[in-house]
Amino acid sequence: MPPVLFILMLLGALFSSGQAMSREEKLKLRNQVVEMFDHAYQNYMDHAYPADELMPLTCRGRVRGLEPSRGDVDDALGKFSLTLIDTLDTLVLLNKTTEFEAAVRRVLSDVRLDNDIVVSVFETNIRVLGGLLGGHSMAVMLKERGQHMQWYQDELLHMAKDLGLRLLPAFNTSSGLPYPRVNLKYGVRGPETRTGTETDTCTACAGTIILEFAALSRFTGDPVFEAHARRALDFLWEKRQRNSNLVGTTINIHSGEWVRRDSGVGAGIDSYYEYLLKAYVLLGDDQFLQRFNIHYASIMKYISQPPLLLDVHIHKPLLPARTWMDSLLAFFPGLQVLKGDIRPAIETHEMLYQVTKKHNFLPEAFTTDFRVHWAQHPLRPEFAESTYFLYKATGDPYYLEAGRTILDNLNRFARVPCGFAAMKDVRTGSHEDRMDSFFLAEMFKYLFLLFADTEDLPFDVEDYIFTTEAHLLPLSLSTAPHSSSIPSNRTTEGELDDSNFDWTCPNTRLLFPDPAFPRNLREPIRSAVDKSCPRPAVYREPGMGRPPLRAQDFMANNPEHLELLRRMGVSLIHLKDGRVQLVQHATQAVSAVAAEDGVRFMQEMMELSSQQQKEQLPPRAIQIVSHPFFGRVVLTAGPAQFGTDLSKSTTGVRGFVTVAEPYSGCSEITNADYIQGHIALLQRGQCMFAEKARHIQKAGAIGGIVIDDNEGSSSDTAPLFQMAGDGRSTDDITLPLLFLFHKEGNILLEALKEYREVEVLLSDKARDRGVDVQDAEEDCLTESTTPTSFEPTTQSQISTVELDESSPEDVPPSGEEVTPVEEDTSPAEEVSPQEEVAHPTKAETDVPQPKGEKDLKEEPNGDTDSSSQSVDELLADWREDLEAFQQMEKDEL
């Protein structure tokens, strides 16, 4: 069957369930896409090239080795001008032929592929090899038309073959699955080349090779690339779980054993399924389609729970593996469109659209009740991809409006002077200094195609297949000569099992004779997401007994409570990061009954800890709105459990910042004339947070920002910090007080030194730049960004709980949070009753820590220390380092 027939369903545009968008409006949106692309591309070329990627907050290039390591994420960078190569075919699609020709000349003259650097095989294949092949396809097409690229002699193809040969050593394994990393100069030679020591790779990493490698073989006539890619796919197929017909997420490249047995359609597996179907489309081999259909039937049987797509265990597919979804599965409705299964595609896409409208962007992960699980959003294009394919299949203008929402949110929340910045936290609108190459390679392709008419396109996209990085490979490759040494997957008519094939795609006019049918599918999903913000469950008493001291009643500055802890065998250890660890030694209790009470107390503390993700207060935002920031810089801040509740304010609190004197804020403010009507900057330490708030409020401040005195602390690596009261009523405090870790606080202090007058907006989340916007609906700003598990310690009858130092306050359990339980590794230290210790929440109370010779810092002033960093340098040092994202980023960006 000619593979082009499989794509006929994309010509569907058959019905409309809403009012059609005018051609003028579509033209306006199409032009807006082009302007946004120009803003991103030109800033990369002006400020970053020849670096791999742009750092849009600091307006410079990201060069691997010169910037702090981000772990596996940096494996995509190879000092080969990644963003430029990834963008080549986007330039042609957007009718920027002159810019494309100049870009190709730059690649040929400037880019080297023999760098002594270790890169991800997966990322280099889909981004660089795919980019070179897509650029070559465009160059050949333009040359054949006789107007542009007449000088072109397959130079990009020669570079692609050179890169393919550099990737081939990774496939030198007994299984045929590639090593996850390769050295571009030395291949895979062991520790001396920093390669060859890995044992595991993700399923998508090994199964997302066939399109690029087969295209390289068909273009060059060298079968070696396609043969290796086919061998890897064959091995993954053989290792599927035969009962469920599902594959795991991570596999041992030597033994073929599944390392992670959870299975879904998101991170780690996603593009494996995508490439099975698209390999059939591009190459025409029946067996790829047969394998895909077998997998797809299992996906729809076990993983698909419309509109949700939930991971399961491959050996027990009826058992869910987790209760949250990651954003990479947003590609799946688009793949279902290519498959021809429109109904579930509409349902899942609608769920994703409603989550997008709730949080402005798709969080990296979100729960089954649509709360934020991981709050990042690195400007991923998968939702835009599925939106485009659904519009092509249905012609429903509803998807044009979805595309408009994507455009508006990118411009309102992600656009910065030097490009578009990834979202560090979708709840607060804070930014991250990164603009990944896939943003230019994919996002603008799909959005342009969504709003463009046929006559707006420089070529017929139906003649091409999109790779997972949206690079364009011509369908004519299916008829290109290739060596007979490549094993064919074609079968004879007698051997073919027709039950595993959907040879044609359903006609959407026959499938949906009623134009209102898609709308009827969407309505219940929209309602389900809108009603998905239930209040946290009320805390229920654990266990049967009632100990003399309840964890929820514990007050750290109450001497009687401290004495009760001692009698129960519970001691305190101060940790270097400012937290306190509770340790229970049953043998040190005054009696067996007291020891049992201590065990119950610790169990209650653990139970409160387990409520962490559901019950913590959301982070707040500090947005620098004065010149030259204009709202572009948003700092993640910790809330206080007293004072103004910013989540109930539609405008937030806006004002200029002034350093309080004394800087600690622990006595009467001496510069009250300057503080009045301003937002006071304070340093953590020496007294309670509530005491600081009262002092600046008395001085006439309209708000306060407490900056951590623990040098090097950052919201990137530390859990959310919440400030508790002082054990008595705080109703008298009526101003907002927010907490900044040291790194974020330094950005604010350095801005004050450099620009003298700095105006900020304190709010529950970032607002539009330059205007105050009242949200139309309340967002769910719950859920921790860092999953935590809790297990009691049984070794040597010792139980431990780590807690942040905090003030005792009768805080309802719905606002409480505790840090993880760990085994005791050191003896408890003696603590005086006056010291503040743990409350069963992650809300913290300002307690001074010993500083030795480096005591409290001098209060900042307008004089700039010659050793201090500039604002740009501080912003550049503000890096994302959350371990929870590393696996997901390694699987696929």
MARKE-576334 format. One line per field, with one value per residue (C-alpha): residue number from 1; x, y negated, z. Coordinates in steps of 0.1 Angstrom, whole numbers, plus 5000, padded with zeros to 4 digits. Layout:
BEGIN
k	[NUM:...]
px	[X:...]
py	[Y:...]
pz	[Z:...]
***
This chain:
BEGIN
k	[1:2:3:4:5:6:7:8:9:10:11:12:13:14:15:16:17:18:19:20:21:22:23:24:25:26:27:28:29:30:31:32:33:34:35:36:37:38:39:40:41:42:43:44:45:46:47:48:49:50:51:52:53:54:55:56:57:58:59:60:61:62:63:64:65:66:67:68:69:70:71:72:73:74:75:76:77:78:79:80:81:82:83:84:85:86:87:88:89:90:91:92:93:94:95:96:97:98:99:100:101:102:103:104:105:106:107:108:109:110:111:112:113:114:115:116:117:118:119:120:121:122:123:124:125:126:127:128:129:130:131:132:133:134:135:136:137:138:139:140:141:142:143:144:145:146:147:148:149:150:151:152:153:154:155:156:157:158:159:160:161:162:163:164:165:166:167:168:169:170:171:172:173:174:175:176:177:178:179:180:181:182:183:184:185:186:187:188:189:190:191:192:193:194:195:196:197:198:199:200:201:202:203:204:205:206:207:208:209:210:211:212:213:214:215:216:217:218:219:220:221:222:223:224:225:226:227:228:229:230:231:232:233:234:235:236:237:238:239:240:241:242:243:244:245:246:247:248:249:250:251:252:253:254:255:256:257:258:259:260:261:262:263:264:265:266:267:268:269:270:271:272:273:274:275:276:277:278:279:280:281:282:283:284:285:286:287:288:289:290:291:292:293:294:295:296:297:298:299:300:301:302:303:304:305:306:307:308:309:310:311:312:313:314:315:316:317:318:319:320:321:322:323:324:325:326:327:328:329:330:331:332:333:334:335:336:337:338:339:340:341:342:343:344:345:346:347:348:349:350:351:352:353:354:355:356:357:358:359:360:361:362:363:364:365:366:367:368:369:370:371:372:373:374:375:376:377:378:379:380:381:382:383:384:385:386:387:388:389:390:391:392:393:394:395:396:397:398:399:400:401:402:403:404:405:406:407:408:409:410:411:412:413:414:415:416:417:418:419:420:421:422:423:424:425:426:427:428:429:430:431:432:433:434:435:436:437:438:439:440:441:442:443:444:445:446:447:448:449:450:451:452:453:454:455:456:457:458:459:460:461:462:463:464:465:466:467:468:469:470:471:472:473:474:475:476:477:478:479:480:481:482:483:484:485:486:487:488:489:490:491:492:493:494:495:496:497:498:499:500:501:502:503:504:505:506:507:508:509:510:511:512:513:514:515:516:517:518:519:520:521:522:523:524:525:526:527:528:529:530:531:532:533:534:535:536:537:538:539:540:541:542:543:544:545:546:547:548:549:550:551:552:553:554:555:556:557:558:559:560:561:562:563:564:565:566:567:568:569:570:571:572:573:574:575:576:577:578:579:580:581:582:583:584:585:586:587:588:589:590:591:592:593:594:595:596:597:598:599:600:601:602:603:604:605:606:607:608:609:610:611:612:613:614:615:616:617:618:619:620:621:622:623:624:625:626:627:628:629:630:631:632:633:634:635:636:637:638:639:640:641:642:643:644:645:646:647:648:649:650:651:652:653:654:655:656:657:658:659:660:661:662:663:664:665:666:667:668:669:670:671:672:673:674:675:676:677:678:679:680:681:682:683:684:685:686:687:688:689:690:691:692:693:694:695:696:697:698:699:700:701:702:703:704:705:706:707:708:709:710:711:712:713:714:715:716:717:718:719:720:721:722:723:724:725:726:727:728:729:730:731:732:733:734:735:736:737:738:739:740:741:742:743:744:745:746:747:748:749:750:751:752:753:754:755:756:757:758:759:760:761:762:763:764:765:766:767:768:769:770:771:772:773:774:775:776:777:778:779:780:781:782:783:784:785:786:787:788:789:790:791:792:793:794:795:796:797:798:799:800:801:802:803:804:805:806:807:808:809:810:811:812:813:814:815:816:817:818:819:820:821:822:823:824:825:826:827:828:829:830:831:832:833:834:835:836:837:838:839:840:841:842:843:844:845:846:847:848:849:850:851:852:853:854:855:856:857:858:859:860:861:862:863:864:865:866:867:868:869:870:871:872:873:874:875:876:877:878:879:880:881:882:883:884:885:886:887:888:889:890:891:892:893]
px	[5000:5015:5023:5009:4974:4977:4978:4947:4927:4947:4927:4896:4885:4850:4828:4825:4810:4814:4815:4843:4872:4874:4903:4914:4916:4936:4959:4964:4973:4996:5015:5017:5033:5059:5066:5071:5094:5114:5117:5131:5153:5168:5177:5194:5214:5222:5230:5238:5251:5273:5264:5239:5211:5199:5197:5169:5170:5207:5208:5237:5245:5246:5280:5285:5313:5311:5278:5270:5260:5223:5229:5215:5197:5231:5237:5217:5244:5275:5290:5274:5251:5222:5194:5205:5205:5172:5156:5167:5135:5113:5128:5116:5081:5077:5087:5121:5141:5168:5174:5175:5201:5222:5217:5229:5260:5267:5262:5286:5313:5311:5298:5321:5310:5343:5342:5356:5323:5298:5263:5230:5225:5188:5188:5216:5197:5164:5177:5210:5208:5171:5178:5205:5183:5153:5175:5188:5152:5143:5175:5169:5132:5142:5170:5147:5124:5153:5152:5172:5201:5214:5249:5239:5257:5244:5267:5242:5237:5275:5275:5245:5264:5295:5273:5256:5290:5299:5267:5272:5297:5269:5251:5280:5262:5251:5215:5217:5203:5225:5244:5226:5257:5286:5317:5316:5353:5362:5330:5324:5357:5351:5359:5387:5362:5336:5313:5305:5299:5261:5239:5204:5185:5150:5127:5121:5159:5165:5133:5134:5161:5145:5131:5164:5187:5165:5163:5200:5204:5179:5195:5230:5225:5244:5222:5242:5222:5188:5200:5211:5179:5158:5178:5171:5134:5133:5150:5125:5096:5110:5113:5077:5057:5039:5007:5001:5019:5033:5069:5086:5102:5139:5157:5192:5210:5231:5206:5174:5159:5134:5148:5116:5085:5060:5044:5026:5026:5046:5082:5106:5083:5063:5082:5088:5051:5052:5081:5065:5035:5055:5081:5052:5041:5076:5090:5058:5068:5037:5052:5058:5020:5013:5035:5020:4984:4992:5007:4979:4952:4969:4973:4936:4928:4950:4965:4937:4910:4894:4903:4932:4963:4977:5009:5005:5028:5036:5032:5000:4985:4953:4974:4981:5018:5012:4984:4999:5006:5035:5032:5050:5019:5003:5016:4994:4961:4980:4993:4957:4947:4974:4960:4925:4911:4895:4871:4897:4920:4893:4887:4923:4931:4902:4914:4949:4933:4914:4945:4963:4936:4937:4975:4983:5007:5008:5028:5055:5033:4998:4976:4945:4925:4945:4966:5002:5026:5058:5054:5080:5071:5100:5078:5071:5053:5034:5000:5003:5012:4980:4960:4972:4965:4930:4922:4935:4913:4881:4882:4866:4874:4875:4911:4919:4908:4930:4959:4951:4952:4987:4999:4984:4999:5033:5032:5018:5038:5069:5080:5110:5132:5157:5133:5110:5119:5108:5085:5101:5067:5034:5017:5037:5048:5085:5110:5140:5169:5165:5150:5154:5160:5128:5109:5120:5120:5085:5063:5063:5059:5027:5013:5020:5005:4974:4966:4980:4959:4972:4983:5004:5027:5058:5053:5027:5033:5013:5044:5064:5063:5071:5097:5093:5113:5090:5117:5104:5113:5099:5076:5093:5120:5097:5106:5143:5167:5181:5202:5187:5209:5184:5159:5124:5095:5071:5050:5032:4994:4991:5012:4994:4971:4945:4930:4960:4956:4935:4942:4922:4914:4878:4860:4852:4820:4807:4822:4806:4775:4763:4785:4778:4792:4827:4813:4793:4825:4842:4816:4818:4856:4855:4832:4854:4885:4867:4855:4888:4900:4886:4896:4923:4909:4905:4932:4920:4935:4960:4959:4936:4953:4956:4991:4996:5011:4996:5018:4993:4993:5031:5045:5082:5086:5065:5089:5063:5061:5099:5099:5072:5093:5123:5101:5090:5126:5124:5154:5163:5192:5199:5208:5231:5204:5183:5160:5155:5155:5133:5148:5130:5151:5126:5152:5157:5120:5112:5089:5074:5042:5061:5080:5047:5034:5066:5060:5025:5038:5063:5037:5014:5043:5049:5012:5013:5043:5024:5000:5028:5018:4981:4983:5011:5005:5013:5044:5040:5056:5078:5078:5103:5082:5104:5129:5146:5128:5092:5078:5101:5119:5097:5112:5096:5088:5076:5044:5037:5009:4999:4993:4976:4966:4978:4957:4926:4940:4932:4959:4986:5007:5030:5057:5093:5117:5138:5163:5151:5174:5183:5184:5173:5141:5142:5139:5122:5129:5152:5146:5109:5107:5121:5102:5068:5048:5075:5082:5108:5137:5148:5174:5164:5177:5177:5140:5106:5092:5060:5082:5098:5064:5051:5082:5080:5042:5046:5071:5044:5056:5030:5048:5080:5104:5127:5159:5176:5210:5220:5244:5238:5203:5179:5143:5159:5171:5153:5117:5091:5097:5066:5069:5048:5038:5052:5028:5003:4976:4989:4956:4973:4996:4978:5006:5020:5054:5072:5104:5132:5161:5196:5201:5168:5172:5206:5191:5167:5195:5218:5191:5186:5223:5225:5193:5186:5148:5133:5096:5081:5047:5039:5012:5000:5014:5030:5008:5008:5037:5027:4991:4971:4949:4920:4919:4887:4888:4906:4935:4943:4976:4982:5006:5042:5068:5089:5073:5082:5077:5076:5084:5089:5124:5126:5163:5174:5140:5149:5125:5135:5117:5134:5116:5122:5127:5094:5073:5047:5013:4979:4979:4951:4964:4953:4983:5008:5038:5067:5100:5109:5116:5152:5172:5192:5229:5242:5235:5210:5223:5211:5188:5176:5139:5142:5153:5127:5122:5100:5063:5046:5047:5072:5063:5094:5100:5130:5156:5192:5218:5254:5275:5309:5332:5309:5282:5253:5261:5263:5231:5232:5235:5238:5275:5284:5310:5337:5334:5296:5280:5259:5222:5230:5256:5232:5204:5228:5236:5200:5197:5172:5186:5156:5165:5128:5130:5163:5148:5121:5145:5168:5140:5130:5131]
py	[5000:4966:4948:4916:4931:4934:4896:4888:4884:4852:4836:4841:4805:4818:4801:4773:4773:4736:4703:4703:4679:4653:4654:4620:4632:4663:4641:4619:4649:4664:4631:4630:4665:4652:4621:4643:4666:4636:4624:4658:4665:4631:4629:4663:4651:4617:4628:4666:4679:4699:4713:4742:4724:4689:4679:4654:4638:4629:4624:4647:4681:4713:4730:4763:4763:4725:4726:4746:4782:4790:4827:4849:4819:4807:4839:4823:4797:4806:4772:4776:4745:4768:4741:4730:4766:4774:4744:4748:4763:4740:4710:4725:4734:4698:4684:4672:4685:4658:4664:4702:4698:4676:4701:4731:4712:4705:4741:4752:4727:4726:4760:4788:4822:4837:4820:4840:4840:4866:4861:4879:4903:4897:4859:4856:4879:4862:4826:4824:4854:4847:4810:4816:4840:4817:4788:4810:4819:4782:4773:4799:4788:4751:4760:4780:4750:4731:4699:4705:4727:4732:4735:4764:4797:4819:4803:4808:4844:4849:4834:4857:4888:4876:4873:4906:4923:4907:4920:4956:4967:4964:4993:5017:5038:5074:5064:5038:5012:4981:4967:4936:4914:4912:4891:4872:4875:4908:4929:4954:4966:4967:4944:4927:4912:4909:4933:4970:4974:4971:5001:4987:4966:4955:4972:4940:4934:4967:4967:4932:4937:4953:4923:4903:4934:4948:4914:4911:4946:4938:4904:4917:4953:4966:4993:4995:4968:4982:5017:5006:4987:5017:5041:5019:5018:5056:5061:5038:5057:5090:5078:5066:5082:5109:5110:5072:5064:5033:5022:5007:4973:4983:5013:5029:5025:5057:5082:5068:5069:5042:5019:4998:5018:4990:4983:4953:4930:4902:4896:4925:4944:4918:4915:4953:4957:4926:4940:4974:4958:4931:4957:4975:4941:4932:4967:4986:5017:5036:5050:5016:5010:5044:5039:5004:5017:5045:5020:4995:5021:5026:4989:4984:5014:5007:4972:4951:4942:4913:4886:4897:4917:4934:4955:4992:5021:5042:5075:5063:5039:5035:5020:4983:4973:4937:4912:4884:4877:4859:4833:4853:4874:4843:4856:4887:4871:4861:4896:4909:4886:4901:4935:4924:4928:4894:4897:4905:4879:4852:4863:4863:4831:4814:4825:4811:4778:4773:4780:4754:4728:4735:4730:4710:4738:4776:4783:4809:4832:4830:4853:4871:4843:4818:4802:4793:4821:4807:4770:4764:4758:4756:4743:4778:4780:4813:4797:4773:4804:4822:4791:4787:4824:4823:4792:4808:4839:4821:4785:4775:4738:4747:4758:4724:4709:4733:4722:4686:4694:4709:4677:4654:4673:4673:4636:4627:4650:4663:4634:4615:4589:4615:4642:4665:4679:4713:4712:4722:4725:4722:4713:4681:4673:4673:4678:4701:4689:4713:4714:4749:4755:4775:4743:4730:4764:4774:4748:4723:4749:4763:4729:4715:4745:4742:4707:4708:4715:4737:4708:4695:4725:4727:4764:4792:4805:4836:4848:4850:4868:4850:4865:4863:4830:4818:4821:4827:4859:4865:4895:4901:4919:4949:4955:4946:4974:4992:5022:5057:5064:5046:5072:5064:5064:5069:5101:5119:5117:5153:5145:5113:5112:5087:5084:5063:5037:5006:5001:4969:4940:4933:4905:4879:4869:4905:4908:4876:4868:4844:4813:4809:4844:4832:4805:4831:4850:4820:4806:4833:4831:4794:4797:4823:4802:4771:4789:4805:4783:4800:4787:4808:4836:4829:4846:4877:4890:4919:4949:4958:4943:4907:4898:4870:4848:4846:4839:4813:4795:4795:4760:4757:4728:4745:4758:4783:4798:4800:4818:4842:4850:4858:4881:4899:4904:4878:4856:4828:4824:4792:4797:4774:4764:4748:4777:4797:4835:4853:4886:4911:4936:4959:4970:4935:4930:4928:4958:4983:4963:4931:4950:4961:4925:4914:4940:4926:4891:4899:4918:4888:4866:4889:4889:4851:4854:4875:4847:4825:4824:4818:4793:4769:4733:4724:4703:4666:4644:4613:4595:4567:4542:4512:4502:4521:4553:4543:4575:4598:4611:4631:4646:4676:4666:4685:4674:4665:4681:4647:4612:4604:4634:4626:4653:4633:4601:4594:4567:4578:4552:4530:4506:4496:4517:4502:4519:4517:4505:4525:4551:4579:4560:4573:4539:4506:4495:4464:4454:4453:4422:4442:4474:4457:4466:4489:4526:4534:4557:4577:4604:4637:4642:4631:4630:4644:4636:4622:4598:4585:4580:4560:4537:4528:4524:4500:4480:4477:4504:4518:4552:4570:4594:4616:4627:4659:4655:4690:4683:4703:4713:4712:4722:4743:4769:4762:4771:4744:4722:4711:4686:4695:4672:4669:4690:4663:4644:4627:4611:4577:4582:4569:4565:4593:4609:4631:4651:4652:4677:4662:4665:4649:4623:4613:4607:4581:4566:4562:4546:4521:4513:4509:4490:4473:4474:4509:4514:4549:4565:4590:4614:4650:4653:4632:4606:4593:4569:4533:4540:4555:4583:4598:4635:4647:4679:4692:4715:4746:4736:4767:4796:4798:4798:4824:4858:4871:4906:4914:4946:4952:4962:4995:5000:5002:4990:4955:4932:4899:4870:4840:4807:4771:4749:4732:4713:4732:4721:4737:4741:4762:4795:4783:4759:4782:4799:4819:4830:4866:4892:4904:4928:4914:4912:4890:4884:4857:4824:4807:4778:4751:4745:4711:4723:4727:4762:4782:4776:4803:4781:4770:4735:4721:4696:4673:4687:4676:4702:4701:4680:4681:4654:4648:4632:4612:4593:4555:4541:4534:4499:4481:4487:4514:4538:4545:4582:4583:4599:4579:4586:4604:4626:4634:4642:4664:4683:4689:4725:4753:4782:4802:4839:4848:4836:4852:4886:4869:4845:4874:4894:4866:4829]
pz	[5000:4991:5023:5011:5012:5050:5053:5033:5065:5071:5043:5065:5072:5069:5095:5118:5153:5159:5141:5115:5120:5092:5068:5080:5116:5106:5086:5116:5138:5111:5109:5147:5146:5122:5143:5174:5155:5143:5179:5191:5161:5157:5194:5192:5162:5178:5213:5213:5179:5175:5210:5211:5228:5239:5275:5271:5306:5304:5266:5259:5246:5265:5260:5275:5300:5305:5323:5355:5346:5345:5344:5317:5301:5288:5269:5240:5237:5215:5205:5171:5170:5179:5176:5141:5127:5145:5129:5092:5078:5099:5080:5047:5059:5072:5037:5049:5020:5021:5058:5051:5025:5048:5076:5055:5046:5083:5091:5064:5073:5112:5125:5135:5143:5156:5191:5220:5238:5250:5237:5239:5210:5211:5212:5186:5163:5164:5166:5147:5123:5118:5113:5087:5068:5070:5058:5030:5019:5018:4999:4973:4969:4965:4940:4919:4916:4901:4921:4952:4964:4929:4944:4967:4962:4990:5016:5044:5034:5036:5071:5080:5069:5089:5120:5114:5112:5146:5161:5148:5175:5201:5184:5191:5217:5218:5217:5190:5214:5214:5243:5255:5250:5225:5222:5189:5184:5199:5198:5226:5241:5278:5307:5289:5265:5293:5274:5274:5311:5310:5311:5307:5282:5278:5253:5233:5233:5215:5195:5180:5154:5124:5106:5106:5100:5072:5055:5057:5041:5014:5007:5005:4994:5024:5041:5073:5091:5084:5093:5128:5135:5124:5146:5176:5169:5164:5198:5216:5199:5210:5246:5249:5276:5257:5277:5278:5246:5264:5268:5299:5303:5308:5295:5300:5267:5273:5288:5275:5310:5318:5345:5349:5342:5342:5308:5294:5264:5280:5289:5281:5257:5237:5204:5202:5194:5172:5151:5146:5129:5110:5098:5081:5066:5054:5044:5036:5055:5067:5098:5114:5111:5125:5155:5161:5160:5184:5208:5202:5211:5244:5251:5245:5267:5297:5296:5281:5306:5286:5288:5310:5299:5330:5334:5343:5351:5321:5340:5358:5333:5354:5382:5379:5382:5392:5397:5376:5339:5323:5296:5269:5264:5248:5215:5217:5204:5173:5168:5172:5144:5122:5132:5125:5160:5163:5193:5220:5204:5209:5245:5256:5238:5255:5289:5281:5268:5300:5321:5299:5304:5342:5345:5313:5302:5307:5338:5334:5353:5367:5388:5378:5394:5373:5400:5395:5402:5386:5380:5352:5316:5292:5263:5250:5216:5219:5227:5197:5176:5186:5181:5145:5136:5151:5132:5100:5106:5116:5103:5136:5143:5180:5175:5160:5192:5211:5190:5198:5235:5230:5212:5238:5267:5251:5246:5280:5302:5284:5261:5274:5257:5244:5233:5251:5285:5299:5329:5361:5379:5360:5393:5399:5364:5373:5345:5338:5318:5289:5254:5241:5204:5200:5206:5172:5155:5164:5181:5153:5126:5140:5149:5114:5098:5120:5108:5073:5042:5014:4993:5023:5022:5000:4994:5000:5035:5026:5007:5039:5072:5105:5127:5165:5163:5134:5108:5073:5054:5019:5015:4982:5002:5003:4967:4970:4961:4992:4996:4996:5026:5047:5059:5046:5069:5040:5041:5015:5012:5025:5056:5065:5095:5083:5118:5129:5101:5097:5061:5056:5079:5088:5070:5096:5078:5083:5117:5130:5109:5136:5137:5174:5182:5190:5212:5231:5237:5251:5275:5302:5301:5305:5335:5351:5349:5361:5393:5400:5429:5460:5494:5512:5533:5570:5590:5608:5640:5633:5654:5683:5713:5723:5734:5760:5733:5698:5668:5655:5689:5694:5701:5698:5722:5749:5776:5788:5753:5751:5784:5772:5742:5765:5786:5755:5743:5716:5711:5687:5662:5645:5608:5588:5564:5592:5599:5630:5632:5657:5668:5690:5711:5727:5752:5765:5774:5811:5809:5785:5784:5776:5748:5733:5735:5717:5689:5684:5684:5657:5637:5638:5627:5597:5589:5588:5566:5541:5536:5523:5486:5491:5520:5515:5507:5471:5464:5458:5431:5434:5400:5393:5374:5372:5344:5329:5340:5333:5348:5329:5360:5384:5417:5434:5470:5501:5518:5554:5574:5586:5572:5539:5519:5484:5468:5477:5462:5425:5422:5447:5465:5445:5457:5458:5479:5507:5530:5566:5594:5613:5585:5608:5616:5651:5668:5661:5625:5625:5589:5592:5570:5541:5549:5550:5519:5507:5508:5534:5527:5558:5566:5582:5617:5653:5659:5648:5614:5630:5651:5619:5603:5633:5633:5596:5598:5627:5605:5578:5553:5529:5527:5535:5519:5541:5525:5536:5553:5544:5516:5484:5492:5463:5454:5427:5452:5484:5492:5495:5527:5546:5575:5606:5634:5669:5688:5696:5676:5644:5635:5641:5611:5581:5555:5532:5541:5516:5518:5493:5493:5492:5454:5445:5472:5459:5425:5441:5462:5432:5412:5440:5441:5403:5397:5431:5426:5422:5421:5427:5427:5454:5443:5442:5406:5380:5363:5327:5321:5328:5336:5364:5353:5373:5367:5353:5372:5403:5395:5415:5430:5451:5450:5458:5430:5447:5454:5488:5504:5540:5558:5595:5607:5625:5629:5665:5677:5665:5647:5632:5616:5600:5604:5594:5624:5629:5653:5673:5660:5660:5622:5607:5593:5558:5559:5574:5559:5571:5556:5550:5576:5578:5599:5628:5619:5647:5684:5694:5706:5737:5730:5754:5758:5743:5709:5682:5670:5648:5641:5621:5590:5566:5577:5593:5620:5619:5642:5642:5634:5648:5625:5642:5628:5598:5619:5606:5575:5573:5560:5522:5510:5477:5474:5450:5463:5436:5443:5441:5410:5385:5381:5348:5365:5393:5368:5349:5380:5387:5374:5376:5395:5407:5406:5401:5365:5355:5344:5324:5307:5298:5283:5259:5257]
***
